[in-house]
């Protein structure tokens, strides 16, 4: 069931999306009128008021009312805070296919895992990708008919009393209930690594500021494979460094006033911190990789062992590709200055060349 997160801010925001028909979009107006009437009925009103959601804190809107300069930005901004999205996939008058823009928006809602409802006029051929989800047919987009069709699903949504989830869709079903936005662990793992290590090392007032004689820069080394162990990759890195004449030194720096998370351990070569992120290895348990492995297990005749390993490694590499981008994203959006110019990303194979460029040999 959909969890009633709209209770948290004591607001209920519903966005109606359908084919654009100018400011007097009668179908969207009729949908809103029906929704307003349903939400004011005793059953819904009691649930809403029980959780502090009063009538003036209920917003039901659609694009024709938005006055921004960019419709797509307006739509994306509204979806960022929407509690429920109601789609009308009925084609415009004189057309046979639903609006491509509406389908794009529906795909985005599915990817984000947002609660939604789909309305379609009787007689319209439902497109292939929507035949596996609940579409509510209406005889006409008139308030009385819409109230009859929408009453039960809206009551279920408001009361969180439904045998199904309002976020179900064929994409999340493919990934066993997870929306696309949740199938990769890369964002969470990279964010944790950034906050717990990169930021502490490189921010102004951080360890690099307090220990300029100990820390000069940071090289983040990509794991050889997330399917290895951290220890295996570190040992391989140390062997390669030793062969090139480098010695990796482990040190501990004491707590500094601007950092309440305690002392920090790090490996370095003449002040260049070298780190393979230990926290990235749980990527092997990412739903993205687990679902791929499961599909290959279910069809072993299609994948010999070499192909299986190749496909898993390629998928894992694509997830690791995101780590660098996510860390750079956090640097750009940090409230404090983080010295990105002193940060480098490389592989175990490229590490020696990076150090040679620094003039250590």
C-alpha positions as CSV (number, residue, x, y, z in Angstrom):
1,X,0.0,0.0,0.0
2,X,1.0,3.6,-0.5
3,X,2.2,5.1,2.7
4,X,0.4,8.4,3.6
5,X,3.5,10.6,3.4
6,X,1.3,13.6,2.7
7,X,0.4,13.6,6.4
8,X,3.9,14.8,7.2
9,X,3.4,18.4,5.9
10,X,-0.3,18.4,6.5
11,X,-0.9,19.2,2.9
12,X,-2.4,17.3,0.0
13,X,-1.1,18.2,-3.5
14,X,-2.7,16.6,-6.6
15,X,-1.4,17.4,-10.1
16,X,-3.6,16.6,-13.1
17,X,-1.8,15.9,-16.4
18,X,-3.3,15.4,-19.8
19,X,-3.3,16.8,-23.3
20,X,-2.9,20.6,-23.3
21,X,-6.1,22.4,-24.4
22,X,-5.4,26.0,-23.5
23,X,-6.5,27.8,-20.3
24,X,-10.1,26.5,-20.5
25,X,-9.1,22.8,-20.4
26,X,-12.6,21.5,-19.6
27,X,-11.6,17.9,-18.9
28,X,-9.0,18.9,-16.3
29,X,-11.4,21.4,-14.8
30,X,-14.0,18.6,-14.5
31,X,-11.5,16.2,-13.0
32,X,-10.6,18.9,-10.4
33,X,-14.2,19.7,-9.6
34,X,-14.9,16.0,-9.0
35,X,-11.8,15.5,-6.8
36,X,-12.7,18.5,-4.7
37,X,-16.2,17.2,-4.1
38,X,-14.9,13.7,-3.2
39,X,-12.4,15.1,-0.8
40,X,-15.1,17.1,1.0
41,X,-17.3,14.1,1.5
42,X,-17.5,12.8,5.0
43,X,-15.3,9.7,4.5
44,X,-12.3,11.5,3.0
45,X,-12.7,14.7,5.1
46,X,-12.6,12.7,8.4
47,X,-9.3,11.0,7.4
48,X,-7.8,14.2,6.2
49,X,-8.7,16.3,9.2
50,X,-7.6,13.5,11.5
51,X,-4.1,14.2,10.2
52,X,-4.3,17.9,10.1
53,X,-5.1,18.3,6.4
54,X,-7.7,21.0,6.1
55,X,-9.5,22.2,3.0
56,X,-7.3,25.3,2.5
57,X,-4.2,23.0,2.4
58,X,-5.5,20.9,-0.5
59,X,-4.1,21.9,-3.9
60,X,-5.4,20.5,-7.2
61,X,-3.8,22.0,-10.2
62,X,-2.9,21.4,-13.9
63,X,-0.4,23.0,-16.4
64,X,-2.7,25.5,-18.1
65,X,-2.8,27.4,-14.8
66,X,0.9,27.6,-14.3
67,X,2.4,30.9,-15.4
68,X,6.1,29.9,-15.6
69,X,8.2,30.5,-18.7
70,X,8.9,26.8,-19.1
71,X,6.2,24.1,-19.1
72,X,8.6,21.3,-18.6
73,X,10.3,22.9,-15.6
74,X,6.9,23.7,-14.2
75,X,5.8,20.1,-14.6
76,X,9.0,18.7,-13.0
77,X,8.8,21.2,-10.2
78,X,5.2,20.2,-9.4
79,X,6.0,16.5,-9.5
80,X,8.8,17.2,-6.9
81,X,6.1,17.9,-4.3
82,X,3.0,16.1,-5.6
83,X,1.3,13.6,-3.4
84,X,-0.8,12.1,-6.3
85,X,-0.7,12.6,-10.0
86,X,-3.9,12.0,-12.0
87,X,-3.4,11.3,-15.7
88,X,-5.9,11.7,-18.5
89,X,-4.5,9.7,-21.5
90,X,-7.6,10.3,-23.7
91,X,-6.4,11.7,-27.1
92,X,-7.3,15.2,-28.2
93,X,-10.4,15.5,-30.2
94,X,-9.8,14.4,-33.8
95,X,-6.8,12.3,-32.8
96,X,-6.4,8.6,-32.2
97,X,-3.2,8.4,-30.1
98,X,-2.6,9.8,-26.6
99,X,-0.4,12.8,-26.2
100,X,3.3,11.9,-26.4
101,X,4.0,14.6,-23.7
102,X,1.6,12.9,-21.3
103,X,3.3,9.5,-21.9
104,X,6.7,11.1,-21.2
105,X,5.3,12.5,-18.0
106,X,3.8,9.2,-17.1
107,X,7.1,7.5,-17.7
108,X,8.8,10.0,-15.4
109,X,6.2,9.4,-12.6
110,X,6.8,5.6,-12.9
111,X,10.5,6.1,-12.8
112,X,10.2,8.3,-9.7
113,X,7.8,5.9,-8.0
114,X,5.1,8.5,-7.4
115,X,1.5,7.6,-6.7
116,X,-0.8,8.0,-9.7
117,X,-4.1,7.3,-11.3
118,X,-4.9,7.0,-15.0
119,X,-8.2,8.0,-16.6
120,X,-9.3,7.2,-20.1
121,X,-12.5,7.7,-22.0
122,X,-14.5,4.6,-23.0
123,X,-13.7,3.3,-26.4
124,X,-10.1,4.6,-26.5
125,X,-7.6,1.9,-27.4
126,X,-5.3,1.6,-24.4
127,X,-1.6,1.6,-25.5
128,X,0.4,-1.6,-25.0
129,X,2.5,-0.4,-22.1
130,X,-0.5,0.6,-20.1
131,X,-2.5,-2.6,-20.5
132,X,-0.9,-4.1,-17.4
133,X,-1.8,-1.2,-15.0
134,X,-5.1,0.0,-13.7
135,X,-6.8,2.5,-16.1
136,X,-10.1,3.9,-15.0
137,X,-12.5,4.2,-17.9
138,X,-15.0,7.1,-17.9
139,X,-18.0,7.6,-20.2
140,X,-17.5,11.3,-20.3
141,X,-15.3,13.9,-18.6
142,X,-18.2,15.3,-16.6
143,X,-18.2,15.9,-12.9
144,X,-20.9,13.5,-12.0
145,X,-19.4,10.6,-14.0
146,X,-15.9,11.4,-12.7
147,X,-17.0,11.4,-9.1
148,X,-18.5,8.0,-9.6
149,X,-15.3,6.6,-11.1
150,X,-12.8,8.3,-8.8
151,X,-14.6,8.1,-5.4
152,X,-13.3,4.6,-4.4
153,X,-9.7,5.0,-5.5
154,X,-9.5,8.5,-3.9
155,X,-10.9,7.2,-0.7
156,X,-8.4,4.3,-0.8
157,X,-5.6,6.8,-1.4
158,X,-6.5,9.2,1.4
159,X,-7.1,6.4,4.0
160,X,-4.1,4.3,2.8
161,X,-6.6,1.4,2.7
162,X,-6.0,-0.4,-0.5
163,X,-5.1,-3.9,-1.6
164,X,-2.6,-2.5,-4.1
165,X,0.0,0.2,-4.2
166,X,-0.7,3.5,-6.1
167,X,2.9,3.4,-7.2
168,X,2.7,0.0,-9.0
169,X,3.7,0.1,-12.7
170,X,5.3,-2.3,-15.2
171,X,8.8,-0.8,-14.7
172,X,8.9,-1.2,-11.0
173,X,7.3,-4.7,-11.3
174,X,10.2,-5.7,-13.5
175,X,12.5,-4.7,-10.6
176,X,10.4,-6.5,-8.0
177,X,8.6,-3.4,-6.7
178,X,11.4,-0.8,-6.9
179,X,11.1,2.3,-9.1
180,X,14.0,3.1,-11.4
181,X,15.2,5.8,-9.1
182,X,15.8,3.2,-6.4
183,X,17.4,0.3,-8.3
184,X,20.9,1.6,-8.1
185,X,22.8,1.9,-4.8
186,X,25.4,4.2,-6.4
187,X,23.9,7.5,-5.2
188,X,23.7,6.5,-1.5
189,X,27.1,4.8,-1.4
190,X,28.8,7.8,-3.2
191,X,27.1,10.3,-0.9
192,X,28.2,8.4,2.2
193,X,31.8,8.2,0.9
194,X,31.7,11.9,0.1
195,X,30.4,13.0,3.5
196,X,32.6,10.6,5.5
197,X,35.9,11.0,3.7
198,X,36.2,13.3,0.7
199,X,34.5,16.3,2.3
200,X,36.4,15.8,5.6
201,X,39.7,15.7,3.7
202,X,39.3,18.5,1.2
203,X,36.9,21.2,2.6
204,X,38.2,24.5,3.7
205,X,38.8,24.2,7.4
206,X,39.0,20.4,7.1
207,X,42.0,18.1,7.5
208,X,43.8,19.5,4.5
209,X,43.7,23.0,6.1
210,X,44.9,21.8,9.5
211,X,47.6,19.4,8.2
212,X,49.0,21.0,5.0
213,X,52.3,19.2,5.6
214,X,50.5,15.8,5.7
215,X,47.9,16.2,3.0
216,X,48.5,17.8,-0.4
217,X,45.8,16.2,-2.6
218,X,43.5,13.2,-2.8
219,X,43.4,10.4,-5.4
220,X,40.3,8.3,-5.4
221,X,41.1,4.9,-6.9
222,X,38.4,2.9,-8.6
223,X,38.0,-0.7,-7.3
224,X,39.3,-3.3,-9.8
225,X,35.9,-5.0,-9.4
226,X,33.1,-4.6,-6.9
227,X,32.9,-8.4,-7.1
228,X,36.3,-8.6,-5.5
229,X,36.9,-7.8,-1.9
230,X,38.3,-4.5,-0.7
231,X,41.4,-6.4,0.7
232,X,42.0,-8.1,-2.6
233,X,42.0,-4.8,-4.5
234,X,44.1,-3.0,-1.9
235,X,46.7,-5.7,-2.0
236,X,46.8,-5.6,-5.8
237,X,47.2,-1.8,-5.6
238,X,50.1,-2.1,-3.1
239,X,51.9,-4.7,-5.2
240,X,51.7,-2.4,-8.3
241,X,52.9,0.6,-6.3
242,X,55.8,-1.4,-4.8
243,X,56.8,-2.6,-8.2
244,X,57.0,1.0,-9.3
245,X,59.0,2.1,-6.3
246,X,56.3,3.7,-4.2
247,X,55.6,3.0,-0.6
248,X,52.1,3.5,0.8
249,X,52.1,4.9,4.4
250,X,49.2,4.6,6.8
251,X,48.7,7.5,9.2
252,X,46.2,8.7,11.7
253,X,45.3,12.4,12.1
254,X,43.9,13.6,15.4
255,X,40.5,15.2,15.8
256,X,40.3,18.8,14.6
257,X,37.9,21.5,15.9
258,X,35.9,21.9,12.7
259,X,35.2,18.1,12.4
260,X,33.2,16.4,15.1
261,X,33.4,12.9,13.6
262,X,36.7,12.1,15.2
263,X,40.2,11.2,14.0
264,X,40.8,10.0,10.5
265,X,43.0,7.2,9.1
266,X,44.4,7.5,5.6
267,X,47.0,6.0,3.3
268,X,49.3,8.4,1.4
269,X,52.5,8.7,-0.6
270,X,54.4,11.9,0.2
271,X,51.2,13.7,1.1
272,X,49.1,12.4,-1.7
273,X,46.2,10.6,-0.1
274,X,45.4,7.4,-2.0
275,X,42.1,5.7,-1.3
276,X,40.0,2.9,-2.7
277,X,36.5,3.6,-1.3
278,X,35.7,0.6,0.9
279,X,32.0,1.7,0.9
280,X,31.6,1.1,-2.8
281,X,31.9,-2.7,-2.7
282,X,28.2,-3.2,-1.5
283,X,27.3,-2.2,-5.1
284,X,27.5,-5.9,-5.8
285,X,24.2,-6.1,-3.8
286,X,22.6,-3.3,-5.8
287,X,19.1,-4.2,-7.0
288,X,20.3,-3.4,-10.5
289,X,22.9,-6.1,-10.4
290,X,20.9,-8.6,-8.3
291,X,18.0,-8.4,-10.8
292,X,20.4,-8.9,-13.8
293,X,22.0,-11.9,-12.1
294,X,18.5,-13.4,-11.3
295,X,17.4,-13.0,-14.9
296,X,20.5,-14.8,-16.1
297,X,20.0,-17.6,-13.6
298,X,16.5,-18.1,-14.8
299,X,17.7,-18.5,-18.4
300,X,21.0,-20.3,-18.1
301,X,20.9,-21.6,-21.7
302,X,21.2,-18.0,-23.0
303,X,24.3,-17.2,-21.1
304,X,27.5,-19.1,-20.9
305,X,29.7,-18.4,-18.0
306,X,32.0,-16.0,-19.9
307,X,29.1,-14.0,-21.2
308,X,27.5,-13.9,-17.7
309,X,30.7,-12.6,-16.1
310,X,31.1,-10.1,-18.9
311,X,27.6,-8.7,-18.6
312,X,27.7,-8.5,-14.8
313,X,31.1,-6.7,-14.9
314,X,29.9,-4.2,-17.5
315,X,26.8,-3.4,-15.5
316,X,28.9,-2.9,-12.4
317,X,31.3,-0.7,-14.3
318,X,28.4,1.5,-15.4
319,X,27.3,1.9,-11.7
320,X,30.9,2.8,-10.7
321,X,30.9,5.4,-13.5
322,X,28.3,7.2,-11.6
323,X,30.3,7.5,-8.4
324,X,32.6,10.2,-9.8
325,X,29.7,12.2,-11.1
326,X,27.8,12.0,-7.8
327,X,30.9,13.1,-5.8
328,X,31.4,16.1,-8.1
329,X,27.7,16.9,-7.8
330,X,28.0,17.1,-4.1
331,X,31.2,19.3,-4.3
332,X,29.3,21.8,-6.6
333,X,26.4,21.9,-4.2
334,X,28.2,21.9,-0.9
335,X,27.5,24.9,1.4
336,X,31.3,25.1,2.1
337,X,34.2,25.2,-0.4
338,X,35.6,21.9,-1.2
339,X,38.9,21.9,-3.1
340,X,37.9,20.0,-6.2
341,X,41.2,21.0,-7.9
342,X,43.0,18.8,-5.5
343,X,40.8,15.7,-6.2
344,X,41.6,13.2,-8.9
345,X,39.9,9.9,-9.9
346,X,41.9,7.1,-11.4
347,X,42.1,3.3,-11.7
348,X,44.6,0.9,-10.1
349,X,46.2,0.7,-13.5
350,X,46.5,4.4,-13.9
351,X,47.6,5.2,-10.3
352,X,51.3,4.9,-11.0
353,X,51.1,7.3,-13.9
354,X,49.2,9.8,-11.8
355,X,51.9,9.7,-9.2
356,X,54.7,10.1,-11.8
357,X,53.0,13.2,-13.1
358,X,53.3,14.6,-9.6
359,X,57.1,14.2,-9.8
360,X,57.4,11.5,-7.1
361,X,59.9,9.6,-9.2
